[in-house]
Amino acid sequence: MGDPISKSKRGKTKRPLVLAAVMLAMFMGAIEATIVSTAMPAIVADLGGFTLYSWVFSAYLLMNAVTVLIYGKLSDLFGRKPILFFGIIVFLIGSILCGFATSMEALIIFRLIQGFGAGAVTPIATTIVGDIYTAE
């Protein structure tokens, strides 16, 4: 069972390095929405399928919302770091696949994969910050 970090371990943690890594992970998840929103008109022009426009956003958000609770429990069982790494890797694989999408349907499926990874990034990153810093 992944217990919260004890006070003796908190002093040994490289807090600035961990915080920088967590900030980068959260930035990755946050910048995604801005990039996709800006690029969607060009993407739809290339791939067609304007009727599926909203599903590109909905697929990501739906999978993200569904997996947040699952990743929370998994991080309690297996630890924060492996779950965060898994989420980042799946998110990056989904992002690469989105770049190679040849149709709107493929893009929606790849956005599901991306959302599956993103479901771990933001909540686990926030939990890590709560673990390494006290309320003071």
N, CA, C and O atoms as CSV, one atom per row, in Angstrom:
chain,resi,resn,atom,element,x,y,z
A,1,MET,N,N,0.851,-1.167,0.000
A,1,MET,CA,C,0.000,0.000,0.000
A,1,MET,C,C,0.897,1.231,0.000
A,1,MET,O,O,1.805,1.305,0.828
A,2,GLY,N,N,0.692,2.177,-0.869
A,2,GLY,CA,C,1.496,3.389,-0.957
A,2,GLY,C,C,1.108,4.404,0.094
A,2,GLY,O,O,0.178,5.186,-0.102
A,3,ASP,N,N,1.816,4.395,1.208
A,3,ASP,CA,C,1.521,5.347,2.273
A,3,ASP,C,C,2.085,6.710,1.925
A,3,ASP,O,O,3.046,6.809,1.162
A,4,PRO,N,N,1.489,7.776,2.484
A,4,PRO,CA,C,2.050,9.110,2.248
A,4,PRO,C,C,3.492,9.172,2.736
A,4,PRO,O,O,3.890,8.419,3.624
A,5,ILE,N,N,4.238,10.041,2.169
A,5,ILE,CA,C,5.651,10.177,2.497
A,5,ILE,C,C,5.782,10.672,3.939
A,5,ILE,O,O,5.167,11.669,4.319
A,6,SER,N,N,6.586,9.970,4.735
A,6,SER,CA,C,6.771,10.372,6.129
A,6,SER,C,C,7.672,11.605,6.198
A,6,SER,O,O,8.344,11.964,5.231
A,7,LYS,N,N,7.664,12.246,7.381
A,7,LYS,CA,C,8.456,13.466,7.557
A,7,LYS,C,C,9.940,13.188,7.362
A,7,LYS,O,O,10.660,14.047,6.853
A,8,SER,N,N,10.419,11.999,7.758
A,8,SER,CA,C,11.843,11.704,7.594
A,8,SER,C,C,12.222,11.601,6.118
A,8,SER,O,O,13.331,11.982,5.742
A,9,LYS,N,N,11.331,11.100,5.288
A,9,LYS,CA,C,11.617,11.001,3.861
A,9,LYS,C,C,11.478,12.341,3.165
A,9,LYS,O,O,12.135,12.578,2.151
A,10,ARG,N,N,10.632,13.228,3.689
A,10,ARG,CA,C,10.421,14.524,3.036
A,10,ARG,C,C,11.705,15.325,2.951
A,10,ARG,O,O,11.945,16.011,1.958
A,11,GLY,N,N,12.525,15.246,3.972
A,11,GLY,CA,C,13.761,16.004,3.976
A,11,GLY,C,C,14.749,15.492,2.931
A,11,GLY,O,O,15.584,16.256,2.447
A,12,LYS,N,N,14.665,14.210,2.577
A,12,LYS,CA,C,15.593,13.609,1.624
A,12,LYS,C,C,15.137,13.779,0.176
A,12,LYS,O,O,15.916,13.553,-0.750
A,13,THR,N,N,13.896,14.170,-0.020
A,13,THR,CA,C,13.368,14.333,-1.372
A,13,THR,C,C,13.968,15.574,-2.016
A,13,THR,O,O,14.108,16.612,-1.370
A,14,LYS,N,N,14.317,15.462,-3.281
A,14,LYS,CA,C,14.835,16.610,-4.022
A,14,LYS,C,C,13.642,17.433,-4.495
A,14,LYS,O,O,13.248,17.372,-5.660
A,15,ARG,N,N,13.077,18.201,-3.571
A,15,ARG,CA,C,11.835,18.914,-3.841
A,15,ARG,C,C,11.871,19.809,-5.077
A,15,ARG,O,O,10.948,19.739,-5.888
A,16,PRO,N,N,12.886,20.641,-5.258
A,16,PRO,CA,C,12.876,21.507,-6.448
A,16,PRO,C,C,12.859,20.720,-7.760
A,16,PRO,O,O,12.179,21.104,-8.711
A,17,LEU,N,N,13.604,19.628,-7.804
A,17,LEU,CA,C,13.645,18.809,-9.012
A,17,LEU,C,C,12.295,18.121,-9.251
A,17,LEU,O,O,11.800,18.083,-10.377
A,18,VAL,N,N,11.714,17.586,-8.190
A,18,VAL,CA,C,10.409,16.934,-8.296
A,18,VAL,C,C,9.355,17.957,-8.707
A,18,VAL,O,O,8.516,17.676,-9.563
A,19,LEU,N,N,9.394,19.133,-8.105
A,19,LEU,CA,C,8.426,20.176,-8.441
A,19,LEU,C,C,8.565,20.600,-9.903
A,19,LEU,O,O,7.559,20.801,-10.584
A,20,ALA,N,N,9.789,20.738,-10.390
A,20,ALA,CA,C,9.999,21.105,-11.794
A,20,ALA,C,C,9.444,20.030,-12.728
A,20,ALA,O,O,8.824,20.352,-13.741
A,21,ALA,N,N,9.664,18.756,-12.393
A,21,ALA,CA,C,9.145,17.663,-13.218
A,21,ALA,C,C,7.618,17.649,-13.208
A,21,ALA,O,O,6.985,17.437,-14.243
A,22,VAL,N,N,7.039,17.873,-12.046
A,22,VAL,CA,C,5.578,17.890,-11.928
A,22,VAL,C,C,4.997,19.075,-12.704
A,22,VAL,O,O,3.960,18.948,-13.355
A,23,MET,N,N,5.663,20.214,-12.631
A,23,MET,CA,C,5.197,21.390,-13.372
A,23,MET,C,C,5.242,21.140,-14.878
A,23,MET,O,O,4.328,21.546,-15.597
A,24,LEU,N,N,6.285,20.483,-15.358
A,24,LEU,CA,C,6.373,20.149,-16.783
A,24,LEU,C,C,5.268,19.186,-17.198
A,24,LEU,O,O,4.689,19.325,-18.276
A,25,ALA,N,N,4.978,18.215,-16.346
A,25,ALA,CA,C,3.908,17.262,-16.651
A,25,ALA,C,C,2.565,17.972,-16.716
A,25,ALA,O,O,1.767,17.708,-17.616
A,26,MET,N,N,2.310,18.865,-15.777
A,26,MET,CA,C,1.043,19.600,-15.771
A,26,MET,C,C,0.969,20.569,-16.954
A,26,MET,O,O,-0.101,20.776,-17.525
A,27,PHE,N,N,2.100,21.158,-17.316
A,27,PHE,CA,C,2.141,22.044,-18.478
A,27,PHE,C,C,1.806,21.283,-19.749
A,27,PHE,O,O,1.092,21.787,-20.615
A,28,MET,N,N,2.326,20.068,-19.856
A,28,MET,CA,C,2.059,19.225,-21.027
A,28,MET,C,C,0.561,18.991,-21.186
A,28,MET,O,O,0.025,19.096,-22.289
A,29,GLY,N,N,-0.106,18.677,-20.096
A,29,GLY,CA,C,-1.542,18.451,-20.157
A,29,GLY,C,C,-2.331,19.714,-20.442
A,29,GLY,O,O,-3.337,19.676,-21.151
A,30,ALA,N,N,-1.876,20.843,-19.889
A,30,ALA,CA,C,-2.599,22.098,-20.066
A,30,ALA,C,C,-2.425,22.674,-21.473
A,30,ALA,O,O,-3.372,23.225,-22.036
A,31,ILE,N,N,-1.237,22.552,-22.038
A,31,ILE,CA,C,-0.971,23.137,-23.351
A,31,ILE,C,C,-1.696,22.369,-24.454
A,31,ILE,O,O,-1.953,22.910,-25.529
A,32,GLU,N,N,-2.022,21.113,-24.183
A,32,GLU,CA,C,-2.691,20.274,-25.173
A,32,GLU,C,C,-3.981,20.900,-25.680
A,32,GLU,O,O,-4.224,20.940,-26.886
A,33,ALA,N,N,-4.801,21.385,-24.768
A,33,ALA,CA,C,-6.100,21.959,-25.164
A,33,ALA,C,C,-5.911,23.205,-26.037
A,33,ALA,O,O,-6.645,23.403,-27.005
A,34,THR,N,N,-4.947,24.023,-25.698
A,34,THR,CA,C,-4.686,25.235,-26.469
A,34,THR,C,C,-4.223,24.899,-27.884
A,34,THR,O,O,-4.674,25.510,-28.854
A,35,ILE,N,N,-3.328,23.932,-27.995
A,35,ILE,CA,C,-2.794,23.561,-29.306
A,35,ILE,C,C,-3.886,22.980,-30.191
A,35,ILE,O,O,-4.014,23.357,-31.356
A,36,VAL,N,N,-4.670,22.066,-29.641
A,36,VAL,CA,C,-5.712,21.422,-30.441
A,36,VAL,C,C,-6.776,22.428,-30.860
A,36,VAL,O,O,-7.218,22.418,-32.009
A,37,SER,N,N,-7.188,23.288,-29.951
A,37,SER,CA,C,-8.207,24.291,-30.293
A,37,SER,C,C,-7.740,25.193,-31.421
A,37,SER,O,O,-8.516,25.519,-32.320
A,38,THR,N,N,-6.494,25.593,-31.381
A,38,THR,CA,C,-5.945,26.471,-32.404
A,38,THR,C,C,-5.802,25.756,-33.747
A,38,THR,O,O,-6.043,26.347,-34.800
A,39,ALA,N,N,-5.412,24.493,-33.705
A,39,ALA,CA,C,-5.131,23.757,-34.939
A,39,ALA,C,C,-6.358,23.094,-35.574
A,39,ALA,O,O,-6.296,22.689,-36.735
A,40,MET,N,N,-7.462,22.976,-34.845
A,40,MET,CA,C,-8.616,22.225,-35.360
A,40,MET,C,C,-9.155,22.711,-36.703
A,40,MET,O,O,-9.480,21.866,-37.538
A,41,PRO,N,N,-9.271,23.999,-36.967
A,41,PRO,CA,C,-9.749,24.399,-38.299
A,41,PRO,C,C,-8.869,23.848,-39.432
A,41,PRO,O,O,-9.386,23.392,-40.452
A,42,ALA,N,N,-7.574,23.890,-39.259
A,42,ALA,CA,C,-6.669,23.357,-40.284
A,42,ALA,C,C,-6.762,21.837,-40.363
A,42,ALA,O,O,-6.686,21.262,-41.448
A,43,ILE,N,N,-6.926,21.193,-39.217
A,43,ILE,CA,C,-7.036,19.730,-39.194
A,43,ILE,C,C,-8.294,19.288,-39.923
A,43,ILE,O,O,-8.255,18.354,-40.725
A,44,VAL,N,N,-9.411,19.953,-39.649
A,44,VAL,CA,C,-10.672,19.604,-40.307
A,44,VAL,C,C,-10.578,19.870,-41.809
A,44,VAL,O,O,-11.125,19.113,-42.611
A,45,ALA,N,N,-9.893,20.930,-42.182
A,45,ALA,CA,C,-9.727,21.221,-43.614
A,45,ALA,C,C,-8.932,20.111,-44.305
A,45,ALA,O,O,-9.228,19.761,-45.447
A,46,ASP,N,N,-7.936,19.561,-43.631
A,46,ASP,CA,C,-7.120,18.487,-44.213
A,46,ASP,C,C,-7.820,17.129,-44.195
A,46,ASP,O,O,-7.783,16.393,-45.181
A,47,LEU,N,N,-8.460,16.802,-43.065
A,47,LEU,CA,C,-9.033,15.467,-42.900
A,47,LEU,C,C,-10.509,15.384,-43.273
A,47,LEU,O,O,-11.036,14.290,-43.473
A,48,GLY,N,N,-11.167,16.509,-43.366
A,48,GLY,CA,C,-12.608,16.499,-43.608
A,48,GLY,C,C,-13.340,16.086,-42.344
A,48,GLY,O,O,-12.745,16.051,-41.267
A,49,GLY,N,N,-14.600,15.777,-42.458
A,49,GLY,CA,C,-15.353,15.288,-41.307
A,49,GLY,C,C,-15.736,16.355,-40.314
A,49,GLY,O,O,-15.570,16.171,-39.109
A,50,PHE,N,N,-16.245,17.466,-40.800
A,50,PHE,CA,C,-16.643,18.550,-39.895
A,50,PHE,C,C,-17.700,18.087,-38.902
A,50,PHE,O,O,-17.771,18.619,-37.794
A,51,THR,N,N,-18.519,17.114,-39.270
A,51,THR,CA,C,-19.562,16.618,-38.362
A,51,THR,C,C,-18.966,15.935,-37.130
A,51,THR,O,O,-19.645,15.808,-36.111
A,52,LEU,N,N,-17.719,15.497,-37.207
A,52,LEU,CA,C,-17.051,14.843,-36.077
A,52,LEU,C,C,-16.183,15.805,-35.265
A,52,LEU,O,O,-15.473,15.385,-34.352
A,53,TYR,N,N,-16.240,17.072,-35.593
A,53,TYR,CA,C,-15.404,18.104,-34.974
A,53,TYR,C,C,-15.442,18.026,-33.446
A,53,TYR,O,O,-14.397,17.994,-32.796
A,54,SER,N,N,-16.640,17.997,-32.882
A,54,SER,CA,C,-16.765,18.038,-31.418
A,54,SER,C,C,-16.268,16.758,-30.753
A,54,SER,O,O,-15.882,16.781,-29.584
A,55,TRP,N,N,-16.273,15.634,-31.487
A,55,TRP,CA,C,-15.809,14.383,-30.911
A,55,TRP,C,C,-14.311,14.374,-30.650
A,55,TRP,O,O,-13.833,13.610,-29.811
A,56,VAL,N,N,-13.574,15.204,-31.353
A,56,VAL,CA,C,-12.126,15.288,-31.109
A,56,VAL,C,C,-11.877,15.769,-29.686
A,56,VAL,O,O,-10.985,15.259,-29.009
A,57,PHE,N,N,-12.642,16.733,-29.231
A,57,PHE,CA,C,-12.512,17.251,-27.871
A,57,PHE,C,C,-13.197,16.332,-26.869
A,57,PHE,O,O,-12.663,16.063,-25.793
A,58,SER,N,N,-14.381,15.854,-27.230
A,58,SER,CA,C,-15.176,15.041,-26.310
A,58,SER,C,C,-14.502,13.715,-25.988
A,58,SER,O,O,-14.556,13.266,-24.843
A,59,ALA,N,N,-13.871,13.079,-26.968
A,59,ALA,CA,C,-13.211,11.795,-26.740
A,59,ALA,C,C,-12.104,11.941,-25.704
A,59,ALA,O,O,-11.978,11.113,-24.801
A,60,TYR,N,N,-11.304,12.992,-25.834
A,60,TYR,CA,C,-10.218,13.252,-24.898
A,60,TYR,C,C,-10.766,13.494,-23.494
A,60,TYR,O,O,-10.312,12.878,-22.529
A,61,LEU,N,N,-11.733,14.386,-23.386
A,61,LEU,CA,C,-12.271,14.744,-22.070
A,61,LEU,C,C,-13.005,13.578,-21.421
A,61,LEU,O,O,-12.926,13.391,-20.207
A,62,LEU,N,N,-13.713,12.800,-22.216
A,62,LEU,CA,C,-14.434,11.654,-21.686
A,62,LEU,C,C,-13.473,10.622,-21.097
A,62,LEU,O,O,-13.668,10.164,-19.971
A,63,MET,N,N,-12.454,10.260,-21.843
A,63,MET,CA,C,-11.496,9.270,-21.353
A,63,MET,C,C,-10.712,9.813,-20.161
A,63,MET,O,O,-10.415,9.076,-19.221
A,64,ASN,N,N,-10.384,11.075,-20.200
A,64,ASN,CA,C,-9.691,11.723,-19.087
A,64,ASN,C,C,-10.532,11.620,-17.817
A,64,ASN,O,O,-10.027,11.224,-16.766
A,65,ALA,N,N,-11.802,11.972,-17.913
A,65,ALA,CA,C,-12.688,11.962,-16.749
A,65,ALA,C,C,-12.910,10.552,-16.211
A,65,ALA,O,O,-12.982,10.356,-14.998
A,66,VAL,N,N,-13.019,9.575,-17.102
A,66,VAL,CA,C,-13.269,8.201,-16.680
A,66,VAL,C,C,-12.062,7.617,-15.941
A,66,VAL,O,O,-12.237,6.855,-14.989
A,67,THR,N,N,-10.866,7.955,-16.355
A,67,THR,CA,C,-9.675,7.311,-15.813
A,67,THR,C,C,-9.089,7.987,-14.576
A,67,THR,O,O,-8.250,7.386,-13.905
A,68,VAL,N,N,-9.493,9.195,-14.253
A,68,VAL,CA,C,-8.915,9.904,-13.108
A,68,VAL,C,C,-9.055,9.088,-11.819
A,68,VAL,O,O,-8.078,8.927,-11.088
A,69,LEU,N,N,-10.232,8.581,-11.537
A,69,LEU,CA,C,-10.444,7.823,-10.303
A,69,LEU,C,C,-9.674,6.503,-10.301
A,69,LEU,O,O,-9.168,6.068,-9.267
A,70,ILE,N,N,-9.596,5.885,-11.457
A,70,ILE,CA,C,-8.863,4.620,-11.551
A,70,ILE,C,C,-7.378,4.848,-11.270
A,70,ILE,O,O,-6.761,4.095,-10.517
A,71,TYR,N,N,-6.810,5.884,-11.876
A,71,TYR,CA,C,-5.400,6.181,-11.640
A,71,TYR,C,C,-5.140,6.584,-10.194
A,71,TYR,O,O,-4.072,6.289,-9.657
A,72,GLY,N,N,-6.082,7.244,-9.565
A,72,GLY,CA,C,-5.923,7.602,-8.155
A,72,GLY,C,C,-5.759,6.370,-7.287
A,72,GLY,O,O,-4.872,6.316,-6.435
A,73,LYS,N,N,-6.610,5.384,-7.501
A,73,LYS,CA,C,-6.512,4.137,-6.732
A,73,LYS,C,C,-5.230,3.383,-7.068
A,73,LYS,O,O,-4.568,2.853,-6.176
A,74,LEU,N,N,-4.878,3.335,-8.355
A,74,LEU,CA,C,-3.646,2.654,-8.754
A,74,LEU,C,C,-2.412,3.320,-8.155
A,74,LEU,O,O,-1.453,2.635,-7.800
A,75,SER,N,N,-2.424,4.641,-8.038
A,75,SER,CA,C,-1.279,5.332,-7.451
A,75,SER,C,C,-1.168,5.056,-5.962
A,75,SER,O,O,-0.067,5.066,-5.413
A,76,ASP,N,N,-2.305,4.806,-5.292
A,76,ASP,CA,C,-2.260,4.402,-3.886
A,76,ASP,C,C,-1.667,2.997,-3.741
A,76,ASP,O,O,-0.967,2.709,-2.771
A,77,LEU,N,N,-1.952,2.137,-4.705
A,77,LEU,CA,C,-1.470,0.758,-4.635
A,77,LEU,C,C,-0.016,0.603,-5.080
A,77,LEU,O,O,0.759,-0.105,-4.438
A,78,PHE,N,N,0.353,1.262,-6.173
A,78,PHE,CA,C,1.662,1.044,-6.787
A,78,PHE,C,C,2.631,2.212,-6.652
A,78,PHE,O,O,3.797,2.084,-7.024
A,79,GLY,N,N,2.184,3.326,-6.140
A,79,GLY,CA,C,3.046,4.496,-5.999
A,79,GLY,C,C,2.750,5.539,-7.063
A,79,GLY,O,O,2.200,5.233,-8.120
A,80,ARG,N,N,3.121,6.759,-6.768
A,80,ARG,CA,C,2.812,7.881,-7.661
A,80,ARG,C,C,3.689,7.884,-8.914
A,80,ARG,O,O,3.203,8.083,-10.028
A,81,LYS,N,N,4.980,7.661,-8.712
A,81,LYS,CA,C,5.941,7.789,-9.812
A,81,LYS,C,C,5.652,6.844,-10.983
A,81,LYS,O,O,5.613,7.309,-12.122
A,82,PRO,N,N,5.448,5.545,-10.759
A,82,PRO,CA,C,5.197,4.679,-11.918
A,82,PRO,C,C,3.896,5.014,-12.651
A,82,PRO,O,O,3.826,4.889,-13.874
A,83,ILE,N,N,2.880,5.433,-11.922
A,83,ILE,CA,C,1.610,5.770,-12.556
A,83,ILE,C,C,1.748,7.060,-13.353
A,83,ILE,O,O,1.205,7.176,-14.451
A,84,LEU,N,N,2.476,8.032,-12.802
A,84,LEU,CA,C,2.707,9.284,-13.542
A,84,LEU,C,C,3.500,9.005,-14.814
A,84,LEU,O,O,3.153,9.514,-15.880
A,85,PHE,N,N,4.553,8.208,-14.715
A,85,PHE,CA,C,5.336,7.866,-15.908
A,85,PHE,C,C,4.496,7.136,-16.943
A,85,PHE,O,O,4.589,7.421,-18.137
A,86,PHE,N,N,3.676,6.196,-16.487
A,86,PHE,CA,C,2.797,5.476,-17.404
A,86,PHE,C,C,1.868,6.456,-18.120
A,86,PHE,O,O,1.703,6.381,-19.338
A,87,GLY,N,N,1.267,7.365,-17.373
A,87,GLY,CA,C,0.359,8.347,-17.970
A,87,GLY,C,C,1.050,9.233,-18.992
A,87,GLY,O,O,0.500,9.510,-20.058
A,88,ILE,N,N,2.253,9.675,-18.665
A,88,ILE,CA,C,3.001,10.535,-19.593
A,88,ILE,C,C,3.338,9.767,-20.871
A,88,ILE,O,O,3.204,10.301,-21.972
A,89,ILE,N,N,3.768,8.534,-20.727
A,89,ILE,CA,C,4.131,7.735,-21.909
A,89,ILE,C,C,2.916,7.491,-22.797
A,89,ILE,O,O,2.996,7.644,-24.016
A,90,VAL,N,N,1.785,7.111,-22.189
A,90,VAL,CA,C,0.571,6.878,-22.981
A,90,VAL,C,C,0.112,8.170,-23.641
A,90,VAL,O,O,-0.305,8.161,-24.800
A,91,PHE,N,N,0.187,9.287,-22.911
A,91,PHE,CA,C,-0.185,10.585,-23.478
A,91,PHE,C,C,0.689,10.920,-24.685
A,91,PHE,O,O,0.185,11.369,-25.714
A,92,LEU,N,N,1.992,10.701,-24.560
A,92,LEU,CA,C,2.911,11.016,-25.660
A,92,LEU,C,C,2.695,10.097,-26.857
A,92,LEU,O,O,2.772,10.541,-28.003
A,93,ILE,N,N,2.424,8.816,-26.597
A,93,ILE,CA,C,2.112,7.895,-27.700
A,93,ILE,C,C,0.848,8.353,-28.412
A,93,ILE,O,O,0.800,8.382,-29.641
A,94,GLY,N,N,-0.174,8.710,-27.644
A,94,GLY,CA,C,-1.409,9.230,-28.236
A,94,GLY,C,C,-1.171,10.490,-29.041
A,94,GLY,O,O,-1.764,10.671,-30.104
A,95,SER,N,N,-0.304,11.367,-28.544
A,95,SER,CA,C,0.008,12.601,-29.262
A,95,SER,C,C,0.699,12.325,-30.591
A,95,SER,O,O,0.382,12.943,-31.607
A,96,ILE,N,N,1.646,11.389,-30.575
A,96,ILE,CA,C,2.340,11.029,-31.818
A,96,ILE,C,C,1.356,10.425,-32.814
A,96,ILE,O,O,1.370,10.765,-33.997
A,97,LEU,N,N,0.508,9.532,-32.331
A,97,LEU,CA,C,-0.489,8.923,-33.214
A,97,LEU,C,C,-1.436,9.981,-33.785
A,97,LEU,O,O,-1.820,9.897,-34.952
A,98,CYS,N,N,-1.815,10.969,-32.980
A,98,CYS,CA,C,-2.679,12.050,-33.481
A,98,CYS,C,C,-2.010,12.778,-34.636
A,98,CYS,O,O,-2.669,13.171,-35.599
A,99,GLY,N,N,-0.706,12.954,-34.535
A,99,GLY,CA,C,0.025,13.617,-35.603
A,99,GLY,C,C,0.021,12.828,-36.908
A,99,GLY,O,O,0.138,13.410,-37.987
A,100,PHE,N,N,-0.113,11.508,-36.815
A,100,PHE,CA,C,-0.133,10.655,-38.002
A,100,PHE,C,C,-1.533,10.279,-38.463
A,100,PHE,O,O,-1.679,9.494,-39.400
A,101,ALA,N,N,-2.565,10.821,-37.824
A,101,ALA,CA,C,-3.945,10.474,-38.178
A,101,ALA,C,C,-4.239,10.854,-39.627
A,101,ALA,O,O,-3.861,11.929,-40.092
A,102,THR,N,N,-4.921,9.951,-40.329
A,102,THR,CA,C,-5.263,10.194,-41.729
A,102,THR,C,C,-6.754,10.425,-41.938
A,102,THR,O,O,-7.193,10.709,-43.052
A,103,SER,N,N,-7.525,10.305,-40.871
A,103,SER,CA,C,-8.964,10.558,-40.952
A,103,SER,C,C,-9.437,11.085,-39.607
A,103,SER,O,O,-8.738,10.967,-38.601
A,104,MET,N,N,-10.623,11.663,-39.601
A,104,MET,CA,C,-11.183,12.177,-38.352
A,104,MET,C,C,-11.480,11.028,-37.388
A,104,MET,O,O,-11.331,11.183,-36.176
A,105,GLU,N,N,-11.897,9.880,-37.915
A,105,GLU,CA,C,-12.178,8.730,-37.061
A,105,GLU,C,C,-10.914,8.262,-36.343
A,105,GLU,O,O,-10.937,7.971,-35.147
A,106,ALA,N,N,-9.814,8.193,-37.089
A,106,ALA,CA,C,-8.536,7.803,-36.489
A,106,ALA,C,C,-8.105,8.832,-35.454
A,106,ALA,O,O,-7.612,8.473,-34.384
A,107,LEU,N,N,-8.290,10.108,-35.770
A,107,LEU,CA,C,-7.925,11.161,-34.828
A,107,LEU,C,C,-8.713,11.031,-33.535
A,107,LEU,O,O,-8.156,11.222,-32.454
A,108,ILE,N,N,-9.985,10.712,-33.625
A,108,ILE,CA,C,-10.816,10.554,-32.430
A,108,ILE,C,C,-10.324,9.366,-31.590
A,108,ILE,O,O,-10.252,9.460,-30.365
A,109,ILE,N,N,-9.994,8.272,-32.240
A,109,ILE,CA,C,-9.475,7.099,-31.506
A,109,ILE,C,C,-8.151,7.431,-30.831
A,109,ILE,O,O,-7.917,7.049,-29.685
A,110,PHE,N,N,-7.288,8.144,-31.547
A,110,PHE,CA,C,-5.994,8.513,-30.974
A,110,PHE,C,C,-6.156,9.518,-29.836
A,110,PHE,O,O,-5.374,9.517,-28.886
A,111,ARG,N,N,-7.170,10.374,-29.934
A,111,ARG,CA,C,-7.457,11.302,-28.829
A,111,ARG,C,C,-7.969,10.545,-27.603
A,111,ARG,O,O,-7.732,10.973,-26.474
A,112,LEU,N,N,-8.664,9.433,-27.811
A,112,LEU,CA,C,-9.055,8.576,-26.683
A,112,LEU,C,C,-7.812,8.041,-25.972
A,112,LEU,O,O,-7.744,8.029,-24.743
A,113,ILE,N,N,-6.836,7.600,-26.759
A,113,ILE,CA,C,-5.582,7.109,-26.180
A,113,ILE,C,C,-4.880,8.231,-25.425
A,113,ILE,O,O,-4.372,8.023,-24.323
A,114,GLN,N,N,-4.854,9.400,-26.012
A,114,GLN,CA,C,-4.231,10.547,-25.373
A,114,GLN,C,C,-4.937,10.883,-24.062
A,114,GLN,O,O,-4.277,11.161,-23.061
A,115,GLY,N,N,-6.252,10.861,-24.057
A,115,GLY,CA,C,-7.019,11.125,-22.847
A,115,GLY,C,C,-6.811,10.062,-21.783
A,115,GLY,O,O,-6.846,10.356,-20.588
A,116,PHE,N,N,-6.592,8.816,-22.222
A,116,PHE,CA,C,-6.300,7.726,-21.295
A,116,PHE,C,C,-5.018,8.011,-20.510
A,116,PHE,O,O,-4.937,7.731,-19.314
A,117,GLY,N,N,-4.032,8.563,-21.188
A,117,GLY,CA,C,-2.791,8.930,-20.504
A,117,GLY,C,C,-2.926,10.185,-19.680
A,117,GLY,O,O,-2.372,10.279,-18.585
A,118,ALA,N,N,-3.657,11.150,-20.199
A,118,ALA,CA,C,-3.816,12.425,-19.498
A,118,ALA,C,C,-4.587,12.278,-18.198
A,118,ALA,O,O,-4.444,13.096,-17.290
A,119,GLY,N,N,-5.406,11.235,-18.108
A,119,GLY,CA,C,-6.145,10.995,-16.874
A,119,GLY,C,C,-5.236,10.757,-15.687
A,119,GLY,O,O,-5.663,10.934,-14.546
A,120,ALA,N,N,-4.000,10.363,-15.921
A,120,ALA,CA,C,-3.042,10.143,-14.837
A,120,ALA,C,C,-2.219,11.380,-14.535
A,120,ALA,O,O,-1.809,11.586,-13.393
A,121,VAL,N,N,-1.974,12.199,-15.530
A,121,VAL,CA,C,-0.983,13.263,-15.380
A,121,VAL,C,C,-1.401,14.331,-14.365
A,121,VAL,O,O,-0.707,14.520,-13.366
A,122,THR,N,N,-2.486,15.014,-14.588
A,122,THR,CA,C,-2.848,16.142,-13.729
A,122,THR,C,C,-3.176,15.716,-12.295
A,122,THR,O,O,-2.628,16.308,-11.366
A,123,PRO,N,N,-4.040,14.723,-12.066
A,123,PRO,CA,C,-4.341,14.386,-10.671
A,123,PRO,C,C,-3.158,13.795,-9.908
A,123,PRO,O,O,-2.985,14.079,-8.722
A,124,ILE,N,N,-2.354,12.988,-10.565
A,124,ILE,CA,C,-1.208,12.399,-9.876
A,124,ILE,C,C,-0.146,13.461,-9.613
A,124,ILE,O,O,0.488,13.451,-8.558
A,125,ALA,N,N,0.054,14.371,-10.551
A,125,ALA,CA,C,1.006,15.463,-10.336
A,125,ALA,C,C,0.574,16.323,-9.148
A,125,ALA,O,O,1.407,16.707,-8.327
A,126,THR,N,N,-0.697,16.620,-9.054
A,126,THR,CA,C,-1.207,17.404,-7.930
A,126,THR,C,C,-1.026,16.643,-6.622
A,126,THR,O,O,-0.683,17.239,-5.601
A,127,THR,N,N,-1.252,15.347,-6.645
A,127,THR,CA,C,-1.084,14.517,-5.445
A,127,THR,C,C,0.377,14.477,-5.016
A,127,THR,O,O,0.669,14.502,-3.820
A,128,ILE,N,N,1.296,14.416,-5.971
A,128,ILE,CA,C,2.719,14.405,-5.642
A,128,ILE,C,C,3.109,15.695,-4.931
A,128,ILE,O,O,3.856,15.661,-3.953
A,129,VAL,N,N,2.617,16.816,-5.407
A,129,VAL,CA,C,2.906,18.092,-4.741
A,129,VAL,C,C,2.374,18.063,-3.309
A,129,VAL,O,O,3.046,18.524,-2.386
A,130,GLY,N,N,1.175,17.527,-3.123
A,130,GLY,CA,C,0.624,17.407,-1.778
A,130,GLY,C,C,1.420,16.479,-0.892
A,130,GLY,O,O,1.478,16.680,0.321
A,131,ASP,N,N,2.037,15.463,-1.478
A,131,ASP,CA,C,2.853,14.515,-0.719
A,131,ASP,C,C,4.192,15.107,-0.271
A,131,ASP,O,O,4.659,14.824,0.833
A,132,ILE,N,N,4.805,15.924,-1.121
A,132,ILE,CA,C,6.161,16.394,-0.778
A,132,ILE,C,C,6.178,17.709,-0.004
A,132,ILE,O,O,7.204,18.068,0.573
A,133,TYR,N,N,5.054,18.436,0.018
A,133,TYR,CA,C,4.984,19.677,0.766
A,133,TYR,C,C,3.929,19.585,1.848
A,133,TYR,O,O,2.855,19.021,1.639
A,134,THR,N,N,4.242,20.143,3.008
A,134,THR,CA,C,3.270,20.168,4.102
A,134,THR,C,C,2.301,21.326,3.903
A,134,THR,O,O,2.499,22.160,3.020
A,135,ALA,N,N,1.269,21.377,4.712
A,135,ALA,CA,C,0.265,22.438,4.600
A,135,ALA,C,C,0.866,23.810,4.913
A,135,ALA,O,O,0.390,24.824,4.403
A,136,GLU,N,N,1.894,23.844,5.735
A,136,GLU,CA,C,2.528,25.113,6.066
A,136,GLU,C,C,3.188,25.700,4.865
A,136,GLU,O,O,3.779,26.776,4.950
